[in-house]
Amino acid sequence: MNRVLLATIFYALSGFGMIADAQTEGLRIAYVNMAKAIETSPQAEAVLKELKAEFDPKDQQLAAKREKLRKIEEELEKSALVLKESDRQNLEKEVRDLRRVIKRETQEFREELNVRQNEELRQLERIVLKVVAKIAEDEKYDLIIHQGAIYASNRIDITDRVLQELAKTGTDAEQ
């Protein structure tokens, strides 16, 4: 097993040596911090505004239901001793039912929001990847790495360049 491990390390290191040799022979390598490019792009800001506009009404409805529940619970707590048994039971049932509705609707809301966020994230990733590919083609890069890099110097980090291009393209999601 040690021989296999040593052979693997040897081949990996010799591969790095070939990359280093290729770098000196004009190979252009760059690094992009995709998370930063996606999160700080103007398109991401537009998506956040869009999602907020889409989901705020439902969030406000849920907040109103939670407030209604809070008021009913307060009423029940304050007047539990003076209420007729049937009225108290009706209020307790209303509280249980409302809690159940709020729990279900909150779960549905979160799932729906999560699905939409993931859809928009995939769209943003596609936009950023197109911009990276365009930069690679225009500036003649041979290799652009976006993850798995342990270290990338500022000299090869083109994340800011990608963000500049994203700013030029605007917030059009159909890039």
Secondary structure, DSSP 8 states (H G I E B T S, - for coil): -HHHHHHHHHHHHHHHHHHHHHHHTT--EEE--HHHHHHTSHHHHHHHHHHHHHHHHHHHHHHHHHHHHHHHHHHHHHHTTTS-HHHHHHHHHHHHHHHHHHHHHHHHHHHHHHHHHHHHHHHHHHHHHHHHHHHHHHTT-SEEE-SS-S---TTTB-HHHHHHHHHHHTT-TT-
